[in-house]
Amino acid sequence: MPVIPPPQKRRSGGELAGSLDRLPQLWRAPTNYSRDVYALLLILVVCAGTAFIGAVHTRIYGHDIFILLDSGWRVENGQRPAVDYNPGIGTLLPLLMAAGLKLAHNSVWGVGYASALLGAVVGLWTYAIARNRMSWIAASLISLLLTLIAVAPYPLGLLPNKFSHAMIYNRYGYALLGMVVVESFQRTQRDGDKRLWGSVSTGIISAALLFLKPSYGLVALVFAAYSVLLERRNWWRPAGILLGFAAGILAMMAWLRFDFEAVFNTFRLLAAAKSGGLNLWEIRWAIVKGLPDFAALALLVVFVGVIRSSKEPIGRSFSPLAVAILVMLGGSLLLATNAQAGGYPLNAVLAILLVEQGLVAAKNSRIGTTAGFLRADTVIFLMGSLCFVPDLLANASGLGSAILESRRNPPPSEVSRFQSVTLSGLLLFEVPFGTLADYRSNGRVYVTYVNEGLDLIRRVSKPGETVFTLDIFNPFPYALLRPPAPGGTDAIDFNHQFSDEHKPTPDRLFGSADIVMIPKHPSGTDVNTRALLRNYLPSIQARFRLCAETEWWQLYKPPAHLEGCSVR
């Protein structure tokens, strides 16, 4: 006689399946004006939390914040990147940081304000694009995800509790690039819709990315070009992209005084210096490293394609697979060219798009309503959630933990504080485990490095004298609120901003400075220190004279201005 399962177990299993099958129905809820308010409030709350943090209590790579502070301080003093000095990343980042510093009255909290501003732009703009193309849940999730990618205060590829503003420009780049992915690969649900503004939006964002960091701009243009191929009969799309791109380029160039030669030379120098440290092995490594993440995404693509194949031609059904491969390659190329430990943020963005497209296909297909333990649309929802929920939670937990940490007043045994009033809001924790470069760039060692330099500069120089530092970053103009010297750079790292063959000239780098600081305990890596010394120290010693010296620093001045010097 067959054994009949206990009724309670069978009933609970059916209840579980029924509950899960209701989730796709919730996802499909359409947008309306009242729901729009909830989505926009959620985005603004995230951005308000980012501004509330200000300068995060930094646990790693503390020196990286000075590329943000120095670049913003230069713009506030009337300098323009590429035209008046060599930017270490691009020409848009200094403008964003200057806006943040202006709002914060030159406090280090300006970094948090800049992130909050960009996060608000990304979130609200993304929702405006997505609300007419997706369900309300999908539009809200993808807008929230991109906002969190922009503002979460920890470096990509590290644990969410490794608070730092280091490499925040990579987060900005991925957030803006995610907007291009949404607009390019999630078409409107209205047949024959040829509205121009979405294409114009992609053109503007692509131009912004080109000025933020050229590698992101090039990837965005590839995505935009492929989206044109997907809609070969829609001539409005390439026209809109070109119109938006031209408008974005002209707006930035107007601010840069239409000095095309200076901008081109800057981009050429950055590309040449970067190519010196890039090889095919790094690109292959980035692709192989991303395969486990891509495998789950590819499985979702195939499942969605199978469902779509019941109503569409087989080639069109599996077109998302080509998009997924393109996004994976774009993410791998960015990882290979970034100073980034890991992470593929665009995969989570694409996963939300695939869930949306799969649920729409399942609704229109008999496969989607087939009875069983779980319906096909439920499987799509669960598979997609496994692809995007971890990224969403990681960024949200990083932001939430940083908000709580910002209200804590850690004891002196845990953190070190700067002597500069402008840096008083920046706390650097000791690094418990890390490389020698990690110890140099955070905690007591780096705070001592800055404080000793500030003390020496104040002792032997006048308040108006400008300062250049032969190290990866120059903390002193902002820390002293002194006008920056014309020329120079906000970051100079070997095989990133310069190489032995491609580098700024001494005149461009430090020729106009009144003071040159040479660290005895540099904050950069040994490779970067050796490269700086062999390329620039002979020119410094030929043009300047040693004026003062401490355990941490050598201070050089021009021979005609050695008053107040302790070394003759």
N, C-alpha and C positions, 0 to 999 in steps of 0.2 A: 504494500500500500504506500503510495507516494507521500512524502513528508510535506506538509503544507507549512509555509513560513508563518511565523506568528503575525497576526493582523497588525499589531502595533508597529512592528518594524516596517511592514509594507506601507502602512499609512504614513509613517514619518518620512520614508524615502520619497513618497509621492508629494508630500507637503514641501519637502526641500526642493524637489524639482519644480514644483509650481511656484515657489517663492523666487527661485532663480529665473524662471521663465518670465516673471513680471519685470525683471530689470531692464530688458530691451525696450519694453513699453514705456518705462520711465524715461529712458534715454531719448525716445522719439518725441518727447514733448516739444511742441513748436515754440518759437520765440513770440513774445508779445511785449508791450510796453511795460507792464508791471514786472515781468520777469527780467527785463532789461535793467531795471533799477537795482535788483538784487545782484546781478552780475557786475555792474559798474561799481556798486558799493564794495563788493568783495575785492575788486582790483584796487580801489582807492585805500581800503584798509591795509592791504599788503604794503602799498607804497608809503602810507603813513607810518607803519611799523618800521620800515627801512629808514625813514627820516628820523624816527624816534631813537634808533640805534646810534645814528651819527657815525662816529669813528669806532668800529668794532674793537673790542678788547682782543688784541692780535696775538695769536699763538704760533704763527710761523710766517716767514718771509716778510717781517715787518718793514724792511727797507724799501719794499716795492711801492709803498704808499707815496713815496717821494716823486715817482714819475708822474703821479696824479697831481700832487700839490705843486710841484715845480712847474708843470705845464700850465695848470690853471693860473698860477701866480704870474707867469710870463704874459699870458693873454690879458690879465687884469692890468698889467703895466704897459699895455699897448703893443706888445709884440705879437706877430702872427707866425704860426708854424710854417716852415719851409721858406718863408720870405725873410724872416728876421733871425731864425735859428733852426737847427736840424731837429725835427721831432723824432722821438725814438720809435713811435708806433704809427701814427698817422696824423692828419690835420684836424679831424673832428673831435677826438678825445680832449684836447686842450680847451676847446670851446665849451664842451659839456662841463668840464671841471671848473672853468671860470664862472659859469652860471651857478654851480653849487657853492663855490667860495663866496660869491657875491651875496647869495641868500644867507650864508652862515656868517657874514661879516668877517671873512678870512679865517674863521675857525676851521680846525681839521674836520669838524662835522660836515663841512662842505662836500666831502667825498660821499657821505651818506645821502645828502640832499641831491647830489647829481644822480646817484643811482635811483633815488625815488622819482626824480623827474623823468628819467629815461624809462623806468618801469611803468609809469603812468602812461606815457606816450605809447609804448609797446602794447600794453594791455588794452587800452581804450581803442587804439587803432585796429588791433587784431579783432576785437569784438565787433567793430564796425564792419570789417570785411566778412567775418564769419557768420553773423546773425542771419543774413539772407541766403546763406549757402548750406547751413547745417542746422541741426536741432539745437534747442536751447542748452541742453546739458553739454553737448559737444562744443558749442561755441564758447560756453563759459569755461569749460575745462581747458581748452587750448589757449584761451586768453590768460587764464590763471597760470598755466604752465609756463608760458613765455614770459610773463611778468616775474615769476619766481626765478626763472633762469637768469633774468637780467639783474635781480637784486640780491639773491642769496649770498651772504658774505663769507664764502669760503671758496678756495680754488677748485676748479673742475678736476675731477679725478681723485680728490682727497675725501676723507671722511667729513661729514657735515659739522663736526665739532672742531675742526681745524680752522678756526675763525681767522680771516685775513682779507684784506682788500687786494691782495696780490693778483695780478693778471685779470683784473676785473674787466678789462677791455675784451677778453675772450668771451666772457659772459654777455657783454653788450653785443658782440658780433653774432653769437649764436641766437640771441633773442631776435635781433633784426632779421637774420637769415631765416629763422623759423617763420616769420611773417611772409617772406617770399615763398616758402614751401606751401603755406596755407593758401595764399592767393593763386599760386601757379597750378597746384595739383588738386584743389578742391573746387570744382567748377560750380556755377550756380545751378540751382534746381529748376530754374525757369528755362524752358527750351527757347533757343534763339536769342537769349539775352546777350546783347552786345554793348552793354554799358562800358564806358571808357574809363571810369574812375578807378576800377580795380587794377587795370593794366598800368595806368598812370602811377598808382601807388607802388607797384612793383618796381617801376623805373626809378622813382624817387628813392626808395629804400636801397636799391642796388647802387645808386650813386653815393648815398650816405655811407654804405659799407665800404665802398672803394676808398673813401676818405678816412674812414675809421681805421681800417686795416686792409690793404689792397688784396690780400689773399681771400678774405671773405667776400669782397666785391666781385672778384673773378668767379668764385663759386656761385654767387647769386646770379650773375649774368648767364652762366651755363644753365642753371635751373630755368631762368626766364626764357632762354632760347629754346630749350626742350619743350616748354609749355606752348610755345608758338607752333612747334611741329605737331603737337597734339591737336591743335585747332587750325589746321592749314587753311581752312576756308574762311576763317574769321580775321579779316584784315584790320579790324579795329584793334586787335590785341597787339601786334607789333607796333602799330602807330602809337598806341597809348604808352607802351613801354618806352619807346624812343622819346616821346614827349616828356614823360616823367623823368627819364634819365637826364635829358638835356636841361630840364628845369633845375634838377638837383645839382648838376655840375656847375651851371651858371651861378646859382645862389652861393655855393661855396667859393667859387673863383672870384665872385664880387667881393666877398670878405677878404680873400687873399690878394686883392688888388689886381686881379687878372694877370698875375705873374706866373704864366704857364711854364716858363723856363725853370723857375725855382722849384715849382711843384714836380715837374718832370725829373729834374736832377735829384730831388729828394727821393722819389719813388725808385729811380734807377739805382741810387746808392744803397737803399734798403734791400732791393732785390738782389743786387750783386753781392752784398755782404752776407745775406741769408743763404744764397746759393753755395757759398763756400763751405757751409757746415751741413748742407743737405745732400743726402745720397739716396740711391734706390733702396738700400737696406732699411732706412727709416720708414719709407713709404710702404714697403712690404710688411714691416713689423706692425705698422698702424692698421693695415688691412687684416692681417692675421689676428691681431689682438681683438678686432671688432667682430670677428666671425661668430663667436658664441652669442653676442647680442643680436647679430643679424639673423642667426638661425631661427630664433623665435619669431622675428618679424617676417622672415620669408615663409614660415609655416602659415602665419596669418594671411599673407598675401595669396598663397596657393588656395587656402580654404575659401577666401572671398572670391577668388577667380573661379573655382568650381561652382559656386552658387550663381555667379553672374553668367556662367556659360550656358545655363538653362534658358536664358532670355537673350543673350548677345552672342555675336560671332566670337570664336575662340580667341582670335588675335586681340580683340578689344577687351575680352574678359580678363586677360592676363597682362594688360598694359600696366597695371600698378606694379608688377614685378620689375619692369624696366625702371619705373620711378624709384622703387626701393633700392635697386642696385645703384642708381645715380646718386641717391641721397647717401648711401653707405660709402661710395667712393669719395664724395665731397667731404663727408665727415672724416674719412681716413686721411685725406690730403691735408685737411686743417690740423688734425692731430699731429701729423708728421712735421708740420711747419710751425706749430705753436710751442711755446714753453708750457706744456700742459701734460699733467701726469696721466690722464686718461679721460674716458667719458665720451659718449656719442649722444648729445642732447637732442639732435634732430630725429633720432629713432623714435623717441617718445612722441614727438610732434606727428610724425608720419603714422604711428600706431593709432592715434585718435582719429586721423583722417580715414584710415582703413576700417576702423570700427564703424564710423559713420557710413561709409560707402557700403560696407558689408551688410549692415542692418537695413539699409534702403533696398539692396538687392534681395535680401532674404524676405522682405515684406512683399516684394513683387514676384517671388518665386515660390513654386510649390515645395521646393526643398526646405525653405525657411519655416514652413508650417507643418512639416512632417512630424507625426507623433513619435514619441520615444521618451527615454528618461530625460533628455535635454533636447530642446529644439535647436536647429542650426543657428538661429540668431542669438540664442543664449551662449552657445559655444563660441561664436565670434566675439561676443561681449567679454566673456571670461578670458579668452586668449589675448584679446587686445589689452585688457586690464593688466595682465601680467607683463605687458610690454611698456605701459606708460605709468602705471601706479608707482613702481619703485622710484622712478625719477621725480615724480611729483612729490612723493612723501619725503625724499631725501632733501630736496630744495626747501620744502615747507618746514621740515624739522630744523634745518640749518638756520633759517630765518627766525623761527620761534625761539630756538635756544639762544641765539645771539641777542634777541630782545630781552630775554630774562637775564643773560649775562651782563648786558649793558647797565642794568640797575644795581649790580653788585659792586661793592667797594672792596676789592681783594687786598689782602695784607701786603706790606712791603716785601715779605719773603717770597711772594709769588710773582710780583710784577716790578718793573723798573719805570721810572718817570723821568721825562725830559725837564731840563731847566728852563727852556723857552716857554714863554707865556702862550704863544700860538700853538705849541705842541702839548699843552697841558692836558688836553682831552684825549690824548693817545696813550694807551697803556700797552706795554709789551710783556707778555709772559715769558718765563724761561722755557726753553725747548728741552723736554726731558730726554727725548731720543731723536737723533738726527745726524746729519753729516756735519763736517766742520763748517761748511758754508751756511748751514742752517743756524748753527750757534752764532756765527758772526752777524747774521742779518736780523736777529731778534733778541729780545730779552736784555739782560744786563750788559752784555758785550756791545751790542749796537747802541744802546742808550749812552753808555760811557763814550763810545766813539763820537757821537754827536755832541754830547755835553762838553767833552774836552776840546773839540774843535770850536764850538761857540765861545768858550772861555778864551781861547787863544786869539781868535779873531777880534773879540771885543778889546783885548789888551793892547793890540799893536796896530789897530786900524781905525780910521774915521768912520762914522755911521754911513756915509754915502758911498764908500768904496765897494766895488762889486767883487764877487767871489766865484771862482771856478774850482771844481774838485776833480782830481784825476782818479775817479772811481766810477762804479756803475751808475750811481745816482748822486745828485748834488743837493743835500738837504739844507744848505745854509742860507741861500737867498730868501726862501720862504720862512725858515725858522727865525731869521733876524728881521724879516719884513723889509729887506733891502731891495732896491731895484736890480733886476737880473742884468747881467752883462749882455750886450748884443752878441749874437752868434751863440756858440755853445750848443748844448743838447740837453734834453730832459732825461735821457738814458743812453748809455753807451756800453753795450755788451758785445763781446767778441763773437763773430759769426752771426750776429743779429743786426747791430747797427754799424759795425765796421769790421773790416778784415785787414790783413797785412797789405793786400793789393787795393782794396776799395775802402776809403776812409775820408773823413773830413780833414781839410788842411789844418795845420796849427793855427793859422790866422783865423780861420772860421771857428775853430773850437775854443781857443782861449786867448786869442790875440788882443782882444779889447778888455780883458779882465784886469782889475787892479790887484787882485790877490789870487794866487794859485795854491791850493791845498793839496799836499801829497800825503796820503795816509800811510802810517807804518803798519797798521793792522787793517787792511782793506776789508770792506764788507762784501765785495764780489768774490767770485771763485778765483782760484789760483791761476787758472788758464786766462781769465779775463785780466787779472792784475799783470801777469807777464806780458800780455799783448799790449796793454796800455803803456807800460814802462818802455818797452822796446820801440814803440811807434812814436811816443810823445815826450818822454822824459828828456832826451837830448835837446829837443827844441826848447823846453821849459828852462833847462839849466843854461842854455845859450842866451835867452832873452831876459831871464829873471835872476835875482840873487836871493839866497837863503836869508830870511829876515828873522825868523824865530823857530824854535824847535822844542817839542815836548816828547814824552814817552809815546804819544799816539800820533803826532803830526809833525810835518815840516811845512812851514808857511813861507812862500816866495813872493817877492815884490819886484817891480821894475827898478833898475839901478838908480833912477832919478827920484824915487820916492821911498827911501829907506828910513825916514824919520820914525822914531819910536821902536826901531828894531833892536832886538837884544843880541843878534848875531851879526858880526861885520865881516 
